Amino acid sequence: MKITYITTGLLLLLSSCEQKRLQSPIEPQEVLSTFQLPEGYRIELVASEPLVTNPVEAVFDEDGRMYVAQMDDYPSDKMDDYSAGYEPKSKIMRLEDKDGDGFYESGTVFADGLSYANGVMPWKGGVLVTSAPDILFLKDTDGDGKADVKQVVLTGFAKTNPQLRMGSLRYGLDNWIYGAYSHTGGGDWRKEFKDKGNPLQFPEKPELNLEKIFPGANFRFQPDAYKLESSGGMSQFGLSFDASGNQFTVWNNNHIRHVVINNRYLSNNPFLSIKKVMEDISDHEKAATVYPITQVKYLREDEVGHFTSACGVCAYTGGLFGGKYAHASFVCEPVSNLVHADILTTKGATFSAARAEKGKEFLASSDSWFRPVNTTIGPDGALYVVDFYRKLVEHPDWIGMTDSSGFYTHAGKIKESDFLEGNDRGRIYRIVPKTYKSGDQEKNGLSKADTKTLVAYLNDPNSWWRLNAQRLLVDRKDQSAVPLIRDYLSISLRPEGKIHGLWTLEALGGLDDSLLTGALQDADAMVREQAVLLAERRMDNKTIFQHILQAASDNDPHVQFQVALTLSNAHTTSPEVFQALSGIINTRIEDPWFQTAVLLGASENSNQWFAAYKDFAAATDSANLGKKEFLKKASSIAGARYKTDEMSALVKIIASAKDTGVVASGLKGMTTGMKSNTNKTGLTPEGQQGLITLINDPLPAVKKAAIEAALELNLVPSAELGAVLNSSKTIAGDDKASAENRALAIQILGLDPKGLPFSLLGQLLGTGTAAEVQLAAADMLLRSREEPATRLLLSNWEALSPRVHEKAEAGFLSNRERLAALLKEIENNKISPERISRNMQNRLTRYSDTAISAKARELFKNVGSREKVILEYNESTTVSGDREKGKAVFLKTCSVCHSLEGAGANFGPDLHSVSHQTKINLLTMILNPNKDIAAGYEGYIIEKTDGMALAGIVSNENDNSLLLRMQGGTEQTIVKSDIRSMTSMPISLMPEGLEASINKEEMADLLEYIKTLK
């Protein structure tokens, strides 16, 4: 529930006079009148203070008792010094409704003295509790209502800011326990929140070599079996499954995402670069507009809120709601005092989430203390809403501008004590249809239910009963359940009941082939999809395997998608598998997810896929674009495998394509794959000749793509290569040739096995050369590892144009030897310190190599506090700027990293989520980006075994490789075996020193533009 991406401040949006009015909380018995709900629903209070305080998660055990995780130590009991005498205050409360009226009037402290406990899940007669660095098992064995068993089940999780800690444990259909593990963020945080975590381990089995899972990767585990895996995707505070087992996650300003591909499939093809495994499914965008009814005065009448603190997502499966809410998704937005609802519909391999209500929210309160942080489904099918109920839900670490007098917010300055107001309060509500009679729950608890009763509950309309019955049957390992479930599956069950029955049998070892074969042919797609998933373990059975192949022609996209993933697990290039997958991609070629799923099984036959689809007749423009992307991915596999014969064969196949767009796409894909390798190889003579022919192609797109591919190879001397080098040398030095042709010619010179023509490149770096030509010359020199290349760049440093200078700095930052040489030139007064950008100075003073960072601190003594600059620019926050001029400033200065209104690069965070910040907070973010590094945007310096160093954001990672997203939005896959070291950067990738390119008037315009984003 972190409030935004970059530096999240306070989004109260109220005036000082209103703050006084809103300082008074509303008592529990009066608060229900503040809520707005759709017609036909009502909200009830089921628990409140003093019994409940600071609740962050509520769940029900098998007997309907409510367990509540209370983070009573949030944000801390030591506001001025978090490490001084900190005493863990979190607790787990167990509440009971003894008289059956629906209100929980009694309770006990089940466990206390916990550190930032943020989650709880029933398990084996007790509960699992998330309290970083640990997942704890707590159980009451003597019946006094208090846990006397406290066991660390899994440990090593990061003790970072409380809003970013591991949590949200959920029992999955597949009998694994899933958890959310957020990015940790960084910046000028208090010391004890800078922890990045350790390798996870089961304390009872420390010798196990477990998968390495670090912040930013959701996980799943089986405590009894000591199994642990990354599960795919990442979530902050909240995680939910729908009835089919689809996993939904949440991120502060991105309120609903779908985990499309489980991480375990990625290892099937380590040569395929996977950019993402989650889809943002909101059709109303990230940082979507929300509609609070809190009675506050906006700074502008036309301002509308955005998601900034989304958390507690819940895909509704309770069976009590009807109409459009029967399968809706709910998510909390505590800053705006509301719960948002989306209606989910299938969209290819994933979903689309549309607003349930137009221009309003499912649940909203006029009480600004209402802080919904979590939702869950109860035994009655109701939607339960956990209300943290605080004056402020923000963490002090997210406040952009602070000084000794307080924290700067829309309400003026607030005091440290304001963050603790309300820490003696908390509420839990239930939402039900108006026709529902609360407290009329006839079902008994499950802990003492016999096996037959539990089996019957597998078919309950409420997922709470289905899942808990499954969990208990699996826990008991009662083999008498097997024939009962088999008999049950033979009668007419709802699809959800069949699914739970199948997965329970699987866990008990009772799922036979005949049942699975029947499920693969079930009338309901939900059952067929799960059956394909279950069949992965039995693909050696010819009958089942044939049914999987037949399912490739299923008319349901989710079934087809699972078939593609499942067949990637078959690890075969057989004609029948190729034919089945071809049938899928023929109708889904425009869908990137299907492209990935099919190619996950193509690690050994990617050239076959390219040959089969290079001349594929696409029926629509979108299918044609999809074809090119599919072929680009296919050719990248051969490039990443980097085998001479395969790449040479691919060049021939690419050249034979009828569409020049396909030729260019194939070459680009091959190049992308080759970039992931450290050691260069070459092509066969026929392959090299074919590539040179493409280099000579008259079409610039093909020519450029062929050159880029050749630069990733070691070409050998040949007559054809010599001819193209000679003509290129002439063109490169010809002032009358076009800048585009000269730049391409310079690139070709980089293919010379004898080395670069340094004299010519030195001349082309001169000030009288066209920028495009100068850039190409600099690029070739930066690619070279030879000493003359470094010497030429340094000798021309003072004369480099701004664009070339920026490129040179980026290139030097990737090589420590060059950095040392640059610092030597500065020390010898041959290069002025002023010719080093503020961003590079900052990076150098904090470089991982201590010798370089020490020398940089000595040379750049002016790199210091940012507060003075912020104060100098403060006047920009007190005047109204020009929005259109501000947009121009954004395009000139910010769009290299941020995208707004269709322009810019998707490298940095979405700025919509900070548009409601005060101008002083926005100014602080811009001029002091290191104060708070947004979680998910931490920078890393990766040094490869060939000496190359790259800096960027790790946007995706699997067992074999990682995807590094670099400034400008470019991405590169790096094989882990090629990584010498990987160091997290203590500074933001957003540069300091933007005041050098933005004056005060322009800053006022930029702030105006951001403030008026819609």
Buried (B, 14 or more C-beta within 10 A) or exposed (E): BBBBBBBBBBBBBBBEEBBEEBEEBBEBEEBBEBBBBBEEBBBBBBBBBEBBBBBBBBBBBBBBBBBBBBBBBBBBBBBEEBEEEBEBBBBBBBBBBEEEEBBBEEBBBBBBEBBBBBBBBBBEBBBBBBBBBBBBBBBBEEEEBBBEBBBBBBBBBBBBBBBBBBBBBBBBBBBBBBBBBBBBBBBEBBEEBBBEBEEBBBEEEEEEEBBEBBBBBBBBBEBEEBBBBBBBBBBBBBBBBBBBBBBBBBBBBBBBBBBBBBBBBBBBBBBBBBEBBBBBBBBBBBBBBBBBBBEBEBEEEEBBBBBBBBBBBBBBBBBBBEEEBEBBBBBBBBBBBBBBBBBBEEBBBBBBBBBBBEEBBBBBBBBBBBBBBBBBBBBBBBBBBBBBBBBBBBBBBBBBBBEEEBBBBBBBBBEBEBBBBBBEBBBBBBBBBEEBEBEEBEBEBBBEBEBEEBBBBBBBBBBBBBBBBBBBBBBEEBEEBBEBBBEBBEEEBBBBBBBBBBBBBBBBEBBEEEBBBBBBEBEBBBBBBBBBBBBBEBBEBEEBBEBBBEBBEBEBBBBBBBBBBBBBBBEBEEEEBBEBBBBBBEBBBBBBBBBBBBBBBBBBBBBBBBBBBBEBEBEEEEBBBBBBBBBBBBBBBBBBBBEEEBBBBBBBBBBEBEBEBBBBBBBBBBBBBBBBBBEEEBBBEEBBBBBBBBBBBEEEBBBBBBBBBBBBBEBEEBEBBEEBBEEBBEBBBEEEBEBBBBBBBBBBBBBBEEEBBBEBBBBBBEEEBBEBBBBBBBBBBBEBEEEBBBBBBBBBBBBBBEEBBBBBBBBBBBBBEBBBBBBEBBEEEEBEBEBBBBBBBBBBBBBBBEEBBEBBBEBBEEBEEBEEBBEEBBEBBEBEBBBEBBBBBBBEBBBBBBBBEEEBBEBBBBBBBBBBBBBBBBBBBBBBBBBBBBBBBBBBBBBBEEEBBBBBBBBBBBEBBBBBBBBEBEBBBBBBEBBEEBBBBBBBBBBBBBBEBBEBBBBBBBBBBBBBBE
